Amino acid sequence: MSETMSSFQCIVATLFFALLLPPGSLAFELSPSFYDETCPEVFSIIRGIIEDALLSDPRIGASLLRLHFHDCFVNGCDASILLDNSATIESEKEATPNNNSARGFEVVDAMKIAVEYECPGIVSCADILAIAAQESVNQAGGPSWLVLLGRRDSKTANRTLADIAIPAPTGTLDVLKSKFAAVGLNTTSDLVALSGAHTFGRAQCKTFIDRLYNFNGTGNPDHTLNATYLETLRKVCPQGGHGSVLVNLDPTTPNTFDKNYYTNLQDQEGLL
């Protein structure tokens, strides 16, 4: 492993480690050994479910990581994103950043079923999401880190806050900084490092179509896009085309967690 890649992995691992802490929590309240006695197989169970899912869905790792990220931006990492609509709950699944976008719920369900079979009533869904995020990154070639465990699941959701708090692909730098600051993250190093998670996975055309044809209402494409890359994107995402068409976030290694996100930005090939 190169020194550059090693440093990159350490930075990202450290920041994910920080993000996994619920707002206002103290480090001693959570522990990487929380389930060592009560459910020692929890990591291997979740790892196995992800391995199976990757056989038919190579982007599931990125989807699970995104699911955890979106969960953490709404009242902390409490699995509220998993709650369905009910008489008392407006599900966060239908918030604008998640609706017809957040995915992997069935894989999380499979994890919960398998974990419950082995350790009934022990492991929270919030911790399952946290472990799944770490395992997804690691299986894609990215870093591993100690996952702090011992979260409790929320019994309520907040769709309104999800609409407000979750960073959007169209957000300006100032807006992104404010959203990171609101959850206790640094507006420079944390923002830059966590944005690097866009090194794997896919994006729907509708999330960046304005950059191709009418950036900021100018009637022109985003001038920061490489001309060749722009034409490639326009072929996949034509004007009037279907907004749900998927495009690789990284045109070279879309299923690998590496540092290409930053290289792509320097080459003017940054998608999000």
Secondary structure, 3 states (H helix, E strand, C coil): CCHHHHHHHHHHHHHHHHHCCCCCCCHHHCECCCCCCCCCCHHHHHHHHHHHHHHHCCCHHHHHHHHHHHHHCCCCCCCHHHCCCCCCCCCHHHCCCCCCCCCCHHHHHHHHHHHHHHCCCCCCHHHHHHHHHHHHHHHCCCCCCCCCECCCCCCCCCHHHHHHHCCCCCCCHHHHHHHHHHCCCCCCHHHHHHHHHHHCCEEEHHHCHHHHHCHHHCCCCCCCCCHHHHHHHHHHCCCCCCCCCEEECCCCCCCCCCCHHHHHHHCCCCCC
